[in-house]
Amino acid sequence: MATFLFVSADAALITDLAWQVHREGHDVKYYIEAESDREIGDGFVPKTDDWGAEVDWADVIVFDDIWVGSDVGTGALAQDLRERGKAVVGGTPNTDRLEEDRGYAMDVLEANGVNTVEHHVFRDFDAGITHVQENPAPYVIKPLGEVQNVKRLLYVGNEDDGSDVAEVLRAYEKAWGHRMKGFQLQRKVEGVEIAICGFFDGERFIDRVNFNFEHKKLFPGNIGPSTGEMGTSMFWGGHNRLFEETLGRLEGWLAEEGYVGSIDLNCIVNDSGIYPLEFTPRFGYPTIALQEESFESETGQFFFDLARGNDPDLDVHGGYQIGVRVVLPPFPFDDEKTYDESSRNAAVVFETESRAGIHLEDAKHVDGQWRVAGDNGMPLVVTGTGETMQAAREQAYDRIDDIVIPNMYYRDDIGERWIDGDGDRLQAWGYLGPA
């Protein structure tokens, strides 16, 4: 058994992974920086109030995100710890920058031979509006820096002349100009949106690749405000064409950085090519909970070997998996009064003894009862697996039917895009076969 220190240097995100490793018998300590989140995981995971004091105790240190409060910085912390001889799951300053600076991310892709969609970074709203007017087309607006965490600011244009994008930029300048220090305009590409996720051990990618499909909009049918994520569908494969033409080309660059952990590249693909959109150089949420559900070998041993470069072996479920985020009012918005009246400290009631497929987000265990914790309104992720995507869907939603939380809501269409044609299109275009 090993000792694991999990560090949330901002909000609590990695609770479920810490809980899983703890349940496997490893010694775990979990640190949460954000005061409003510190009760998350209480009763499930042992905690510490000073992660720095536990560094020498830990065999493996795991960082959950790139943020240290409102600043990017866990990559620098991880790099420093590696230089001190510690085994760390985490990034570097440059890999943090892949997420924080979208223009830099595209430069790295291009320098390593990966095709990119047309993109431009602007620090001035008028310059962006002028570009759209002079180059009419549908664009995607992606905020840069700290404000990119306000997911509803991501806007996907619909008008061929870009007029809606120009109007949204004018509105953002008035409402968010003081916080939005820049934005990227990305030419909109039609096709299937798919994320390619690999686990990197400091020198190379492991041989299992995760392919996942994000569902970011709040409501079924992919409408409503953008959220961090409402659910994910996925499957595992090998180093096929999708991997080799994207993440595979970054293996040397990531090895030079000494990166360790999960790295995800979200793309649009069609019959003409693969078009990378953005990086997640860290765990995805709730993606990691769903990945854990599909691990058939021990989670703690895998991350121990990954952090130490011990040629990690990972056995995974051979079919399909889906994860559904269960949320509470006022998610995805901030309204303290609504949260206090509708959601804070709410009881989570299970109508069955089984907890299979139930994963923690903002939850705690108090006096023998699961309760909602923190103030984000995202208590649980519920997962399902199956030999088909439909079977995985049925298992996940059957499990949700056995959960009662007053005022809970969730999307009931996670995985349907694959069944409705995304899978057939990817197969027809030749992306899912051998490399």
C-alpha positions as CSV (number, residue, x, y, z in Angstrom):
1,M,0.0,0.0,0.0
2,A,1.1,3.5,-0.8
3,T,0.6,7.0,0.6
4,F,-1.3,9.6,-1.5
5,L,-1.6,13.3,-1.0
6,F,-4.4,14.9,-3.1
7,V,-4.2,18.7,-3.5
8,S,-7.0,21.0,-4.5
9,A,-5.2,24.3,-4.6
10,D,-8.4,26.1,-5.5
11,A,-11.9,24.4,-5.5
12,A,-12.4,20.8,-4.5
13,L,-12.5,18.7,-7.6
14,I,-10.6,15.4,-7.0
15,T,-12.7,14.1,-4.1
16,D,-14.0,11.0,-5.9
17,L,-10.5,9.9,-7.0
18,A,-9.2,10.4,-3.5
19,W,-12.2,8.3,-2.1
20,Q,-11.6,5.5,-4.6
21,V,-7.9,5.3,-3.8
22,H,-8.7,5.4,0.0
23,R,-11.3,2.6,-0.4
24,E,-8.6,0.4,-2.1
25,G,-6.7,0.5,1.2
26,H,-4.1,3.2,0.5
27,D,-3.3,5.9,3.0
28,V,-4.8,9.1,1.7
29,K,-4.8,12.8,2.8
30,Y,-6.7,15.4,1.0
31,Y,-6.2,19.2,1.1
32,I,-8.7,21.8,-0.1
33,E,-7.7,25.5,-0.4
34,A,-11.1,27.1,-1.1
35,E,-12.8,27.8,2.3
36,S,-16.3,27.3,0.9
37,D,-15.3,23.8,-0.3
38,R,-13.5,22.5,2.7
39,E,-16.4,20.4,4.0
40,I,-16.6,18.5,0.6
41,G,-15.5,14.9,1.1
42,D,-15.8,15.1,4.9
43,G,-16.6,11.6,6.2
44,F,-15.4,10.0,3.0
45,V,-11.7,11.0,2.8
46,P,-9.1,11.8,5.5
47,K,-8.2,15.5,5.3
48,T,-5.2,17.7,6.0
49,D,-5.1,21.5,6.7
50,D,-1.5,21.9,5.5
51,W,-0.5,20.0,2.4
52,G,3.1,21.3,2.4
53,A,3.6,19.5,5.8
54,E,2.6,16.2,4.2
55,V,4.9,16.2,1.2
56,D,7.6,14.1,2.8
57,W,4.9,11.6,4.0
58,A,3.4,11.1,0.6
59,D,4.7,8.5,-1.9
60,V,2.6,10.2,-4.6
61,I,1.2,13.8,-4.8
62,V,-1.8,14.4,-7.0
63,F,-2.9,17.9,-8.2
64,D,-6.4,18.2,-9.5
65,D,-6.3,21.4,-11.7
66,I,-4.1,24.2,-13.0
67,W,-5.5,26.9,-10.7
68,V,-4.0,28.1,-7.4
69,G,-6.9,30.4,-6.3
70,S,-7.5,32.8,-9.1
71,D,-4.0,32.3,-10.6
72,V,-2.6,29.5,-12.8
73,G,0.2,27.8,-10.9
74,T,-0.1,24.1,-10.0
75,G,2.3,23.2,-12.8
76,A,5.0,25.3,-11.1
77,L,4.3,23.5,-7.8
78,A,4.4,20.1,-9.4
79,Q,7.7,20.9,-11.3
80,D,9.3,22.1,-8.1
81,L,8.3,18.9,-6.3
82,R,9.6,16.7,-9.1
83,E,13.0,18.5,-8.9
84,R,13.0,17.6,-5.2
85,G,12.6,13.9,-6.1
86,K,8.9,13.5,-5.4
87,A,6.5,11.5,-7.6
88,V,3.8,13.8,-8.8
89,V,0.7,13.6,-11.0
90,G,0.5,17.2,-12.3
91,G,1.7,19.5,-15.0
92,T,4.4,22.2,-15.7
93,P,4.1,25.9,-16.3
94,N,4.1,25.3,-20.0
95,T,1.4,22.6,-19.9
96,D,-0.7,24.8,-17.6
97,R,-0.4,27.5,-20.3
98,L,-2.0,25.1,-22.9
99,E,-5.3,25.7,-21.1
100,E,-4.9,29.3,-20.0
101,D,-3.5,30.7,-23.3
102,R,-5.4,29.3,-26.3
103,G,-3.2,31.0,-28.8
104,Y,-0.1,29.4,-27.2
105,A,-1.9,26.0,-27.4
106,M,-2.4,26.4,-31.1
107,D,1.3,27.4,-31.6
108,V,2.4,24.2,-29.8
109,L,0.1,22.0,-31.9
110,E,1.3,23.6,-35.2
111,A,5.0,23.4,-34.1
112,N,4.5,19.6,-33.6
113,G,2.8,19.0,-37.0
114,V,-0.8,19.0,-35.9
115,N,-3.3,20.7,-38.2
116,T,-5.4,23.5,-36.5
117,V,-8.5,25.4,-37.4
118,E,-8.2,29.1,-38.3
119,H,-7.9,31.1,-35.1
120,H,-7.1,34.6,-33.9
121,V,-6.4,36.0,-30.4
122,F,-7.6,39.5,-29.6
123,R,-7.1,41.7,-26.6
124,D,-9.4,44.4,-27.9
125,F,-13.1,44.0,-28.6
126,D,-13.2,46.4,-31.5
127,A,-10.4,44.6,-33.2
128,G,-12.3,41.3,-32.9
129,I,-15.5,42.8,-34.2
130,T,-13.6,44.4,-37.2
131,H,-12.1,41.0,-38.0
132,V,-15.5,39.4,-38.1
133,Q,-16.9,42.1,-40.3
134,E,-14.0,42.0,-42.7
135,N,-13.9,38.1,-42.8
136,P,-17.6,37.1,-42.5
137,A,-18.1,33.6,-41.3
138,P,-19.4,31.7,-38.2
139,Y,-17.0,31.9,-35.3
140,V,-16.7,30.5,-31.8
141,I,-15.8,33.0,-29.0
142,K,-13.5,31.5,-26.3
143,P,-12.6,33.8,-23.4
144,L,-9.0,33.8,-22.2
145,G,-7.5,33.7,-18.7
146,E,-9.4,33.4,-15.4
147,V,-12.8,34.4,-16.9
148,Q,-12.8,31.3,-19.2
149,N,-14.0,29.4,-16.1
150,V,-17.4,31.2,-16.6
151,K,-18.4,28.5,-19.0
152,R,-21.6,30.3,-20.2
153,L,-19.4,32.9,-21.9
154,L,-18.3,30.4,-24.6
155,Y,-20.4,31.3,-27.6
156,V,-20.8,29.3,-30.8
157,G,-21.9,31.4,-33.7
158,N,-24.7,30.5,-36.1
159,E,-24.9,33.2,-38.7
160,D,-22.9,32.8,-41.9
161,D,-21.9,36.5,-41.9
162,G,-20.8,36.4,-38.3
163,S,-23.3,39.1,-37.3
164,D,-24.4,37.3,-34.1
165,V,-20.8,36.9,-33.0
166,A,-20.2,40.7,-33.5
167,E,-23.3,41.5,-31.4
168,V,-22.2,39.1,-28.6
169,L,-18.8,40.7,-28.5
170,R,-20.4,44.1,-28.1
171,A,-22.5,42.7,-25.2
172,Y,-19.5,41.1,-23.6
173,E,-17.5,44.3,-23.8
174,K,-20.2,46.1,-21.7
175,A,-20.9,43.3,-19.2
176,W,-17.5,41.6,-18.9
177,G,-14.9,44.0,-20.4
178,H,-13.4,44.7,-17.0
179,R,-12.7,40.9,-16.5
180,M,-12.3,39.5,-20.0
181,K,-8.7,40.4,-20.8
182,G,-8.8,38.7,-24.2
183,F,-10.6,36.2,-26.3
184,Q,-9.9,33.8,-29.2
185,L,-12.1,33.7,-32.3
186,Q,-12.0,30.2,-33.8
187,R,-13.5,29.5,-37.2
188,K,-16.5,27.2,-36.6
189,V,-16.2,23.8,-38.1
190,E,-19.1,21.3,-38.6
191,G,-18.6,17.7,-37.7
192,V,-18.4,15.3,-34.7
193,E,-17.0,16.7,-31.5
194,I,-14.8,14.2,-29.8
195,A,-12.0,14.5,-27.1
196,I,-8.9,12.3,-27.3
197,C,-7.6,11.7,-23.8
198,G,-4.2,10.0,-23.0
199,F,-2.4,9.3,-19.7
200,F,1.3,10.3,-19.9
201,D,3.9,8.9,-17.5
202,G,6.6,11.6,-18.0
203,E,8.1,9.9,-21.0
204,R,5.4,8.3,-23.1
205,F,1.7,7.7,-23.4
206,I,0.2,4.5,-22.0
207,D,-1.3,2.2,-24.7
208,R,-4.9,2.8,-23.8
209,V,-6.6,5.9,-25.2
210,N,-9.8,7.3,-23.9
211,F,-12.3,8.8,-26.4
212,N,-15.0,10.9,-24.9
213,F,-18.0,13.1,-25.8
214,E,-18.8,16.1,-23.7
215,H,-22.3,17.4,-23.1
216,K,-21.8,21.0,-21.9
217,K,-25.2,22.6,-22.4
218,L,-27.6,22.6,-19.4
219,F,-30.7,21.1,-21.1
220,P,-31.3,17.9,-23.1
221,G,-31.0,18.5,-26.9
222,N,-27.9,20.6,-26.3
223,I,-29.7,23.8,-25.5
224,G,-29.4,26.4,-22.8
225,P,-26.4,27.9,-21.1
226,S,-23.0,26.2,-21.2
227,T,-21.9,24.5,-18.0
228,G,-18.6,23.0,-17.1
229,E,-20.2,19.7,-18.1
230,M,-23.5,17.9,-17.7
231,G,-22.4,14.5,-18.6
232,T,-20.0,12.4,-20.7
233,S,-20.1,9.3,-22.9
234,M,-16.9,7.4,-23.7
235,F,-15.1,4.3,-24.8
236,W,-11.4,3.2,-24.8
237,G,-9.3,2.3,-27.8
238,G,-5.7,2.1,-29.0
239,H,-3.3,4.4,-30.8
240,N,-5.6,4.8,-33.8
241,R,-5.6,7.6,-36.4
242,L,-7.4,10.0,-34.1
243,F,-4.6,9.7,-31.5
244,E,-1.7,9.5,-33.9
245,E,-2.6,12.7,-35.7
246,T,-3.2,14.7,-32.5
247,L,-1.9,13.8,-29.0
248,G,0.6,11.2,-30.5
249,R,2.5,14.0,-32.2
250,L,3.0,15.8,-28.8
251,E,4.7,12.8,-27.1
252,G,8.2,14.3,-27.5
253,W,7.1,17.8,-26.3
254,L,5.4,16.4,-23.3
255,A,8.4,14.2,-22.5
256,E,10.6,17.3,-22.6
257,E,8.2,19.0,-20.1
258,G,8.1,15.9,-17.9
259,Y,4.3,16.0,-17.8
260,V,2.5,13.3,-15.7
261,G,-1.2,12.7,-15.8
262,S,-4.3,13.0,-18.0
263,I,-4.2,15.3,-21.0
264,D,-7.2,15.8,-23.2
265,L,-7.5,17.4,-26.7
266,N,-11.1,18.3,-27.7
267,C,-11.5,18.2,-31.5
268,I,-14.1,18.5,-34.3
269,V,-13.6,15.9,-37.0
270,N,-15.3,15.4,-40.3
271,D,-14.6,13.8,-43.6
272,S,-12.0,16.5,-44.4
273,G,-9.8,16.2,-41.3
274,I,-9.3,16.6,-37.6
275,Y,-9.5,20.1,-36.1
276,P,-8.3,20.5,-32.5
277,L,-10.2,23.0,-30.4
278,E,-8.8,23.1,-26.9
279,F,-6.6,21.3,-24.3
280,T,-7.5,20.0,-20.8
281,P,-3.9,19.4,-19.4
282,R,-5.3,17.9,-16.2
283,F,-8.1,15.6,-15.1
284,G,-11.5,16.4,-16.6
285,Y,-14.6,16.6,-14.5
286,P,-16.7,14.5,-14.4
287,T,-14.6,12.6,-16.9
288,I,-12.2,11.2,-14.3
289,A,-15.1,9.7,-12.3
290,L,-16.3,7.9,-15.4
291,Q,-12.8,6.8,-16.3
292,E,-12.5,5.3,-12.8
293,E,-15.7,3.4,-13.3
294,S,-14.2,1.9,-16.4
295,F,-10.9,0.9,-14.8
296,E,-10.8,-2.9,-14.3
297,S,-7.3,-2.8,-12.6
298,E,-6.6,-1.0,-9.4
299,T,-6.8,2.8,-9.6
300,G,-4.2,3.6,-6.9
301,Q,-1.6,1.2,-8.3
302,F,-2.1,2.8,-11.8
303,F,-1.5,6.3,-10.6
304,F,1.4,5.1,-8.4
305,D,3.1,3.6,-11.4
306,L,2.2,6.5,-13.7
307,A,3.8,9.1,-11.3
308,R,6.9,6.9,-10.9
309,G,7.3,6.0,-14.6
310,N,6.9,2.3,-13.8
311,D,5.4,1.3,-17.2
312,P,1.8,1.5,-15.8
313,D,-0.6,-1.2,-16.8
314,L,-4.3,-0.4,-17.1
315,D,-7.1,-2.8,-17.8
316,V,-10.3,-1.1,-18.9
317,H,-13.9,-2.0,-19.7
318,G,-14.2,-3.1,-23.3
319,G,-17.6,-1.5,-24.1
320,Y,-19.1,1.9,-23.5
321,Q,-19.6,4.1,-20.5
322,I,-21.7,7.2,-19.7
323,G,-21.6,9.5,-16.7
324,V,-24.4,11.9,-15.7
325,R,-23.9,14.9,-13.5
326,V,-26.8,15.3,-10.9
327,V,-27.1,19.0,-10.0
328,L,-29.2,21.3,-7.8
329,P,-30.5,24.9,-8.0
330,P,-29.2,27.4,-9.0
331,F,-26.5,25.5,-11.0
332,P,-24.9,26.7,-13.2
333,F,-25.5,30.1,-11.8
334,D,-24.4,31.8,-8.5
335,D,-27.3,32.8,-6.3
336,E,-26.6,32.3,-2.6
337,K,-30.2,32.8,-1.5
338,T,-31.6,30.2,-3.9
339,Y,-28.8,27.8,-2.9
340,D,-29.5,28.3,0.8
341,E,-33.3,27.8,0.3
342,S,-33.2,24.8,-2.1
343,S,-29.9,22.9,-1.9
344,R,-27.5,23.6,1.0
345,N,-26.9,20.6,3.2
346,A,-29.7,18.6,1.4
347,A,-30.0,14.9,2.2
348,V,-29.1,12.4,-0.5
349,V,-31.5,9.5,-0.2
350,F,-30.8,6.1,-1.8
351,E,-33.7,3.7,-2.5
352,T,-31.3,0.7,-2.7
353,E,-28.3,-0.5,-0.7
354,S,-26.1,-0.5,-3.7
355,R,-23.7,2.4,-4.3
356,A,-22.4,1.0,-7.6
357,G,-21.8,3.7,-10.1
358,I,-22.3,6.5,-7.6
359,H,-19.4,9.0,-7.6
360,L,-18.7,12.0,-5.4
361,E,-18.6,15.6,-6.3
362,D,-19.9,18.1,-3.8
363,A,-20.9,15.7,-1.1
364,K,-20.1,14.8,2.5
365,H,-21.0,12.0,4.9
366,V,-22.5,13.1,8.2
367,D,-24.0,11.0,11.0
368,G,-24.4,8.0,8.6
369,Q,-26.1,10.1,5.9
370,W,-24.9,11.5,2.5
371,R,-25.5,15.2,2.3
372,V,-24.8,18.0,-0.2
373,A,-21.7,20.0,0.6
374,G,-20.1,23.3,-0.5
375,D,-22.0,25.8,-2.5
376,N,-21.7,24.7,-6.2
377,G,-24.8,22.4,-6.5
378,M,-23.0,19.4,-8.0
379,P,-23.3,16.6,-5.5
380,L,-23.0,13.4,-7.6
381,V,-22.0,11.8,-10.8
382,V,-23.8,8.6,-11.7
383,T,-22.3,6.2,-14.2
384,G,-23.2,3.2,-16.3
385,T,-21.3,0.7,-18.4
386,G,-22.5,-1.7,-21.1
387,E,-21.5,-3.6,-24.2
388,T,-23.4,-0.9,-26.2
389,M,-24.0,2.8,-25.6
390,Q,-27.7,2.1,-25.1
391,A,-26.9,-0.5,-22.4
392,A,-24.6,1.9,-20.6
393,R,-27.4,4.6,-20.7
394,E,-30.0,2.2,-19.3
395,Q,-27.7,1.2,-16.4
396,A,-26.9,4.9,-15.5
397,Y,-30.4,6.1,-15.6
398,D,-31.7,3.1,-13.7
399,R,-29.3,4.1,-11.0
400,I,-30.4,7.7,-11.0
401,D,-34.0,6.5,-10.6
402,D,-32.9,5.1,-7.2
403,I,-31.7,8.5,-5.9
404,V,-33.8,11.1,-4.2
405,I,-32.5,14.7,-3.6
406,P,-35.2,17.4,-3.5
407,N,-35.0,19.7,-6.5
408,M,-32.3,17.6,-8.3
409,Y,-32.1,17.7,-12.1
410,Y,-29.9,16.2,-14.9
411,R,-29.8,15.7,-18.6
412,D,-31.5,12.5,-19.8
413,D,-29.9,12.3,-23.2
414,I,-26.2,11.6,-22.4
415,G,-24.9,9.2,-25.0
416,E,-27.7,9.7,-27.5
417,R,-25.5,11.6,-30.0
418,W,-23.4,8.4,-30.4
419,I,-26.5,6.3,-31.1
420,D,-28.0,8.9,-33.4
421,G,-25.1,8.9,-35.8
422,D,-21.8,10.2,-34.4
423,G,-20.5,6.6,-34.1
424,D,-21.4,5.7,-37.6
425,R,-19.9,8.9,-39.0
426,L,-16.6,8.4,-37.2
427,Q,-16.4,4.8,-38.4
428,A,-17.3,5.8,-42.0
429,W,-14.6,8.5,-42.0
430,G,-12.0,5.9,-41.0
431,Y,-11.0,7.4,-37.6
432,L,-11.7,4.5,-35.3
433,G,-9.8,1.7,-37.0
434,P,-6.1,0.7,-36.4
435,A,-3.5,3.4,-36.8
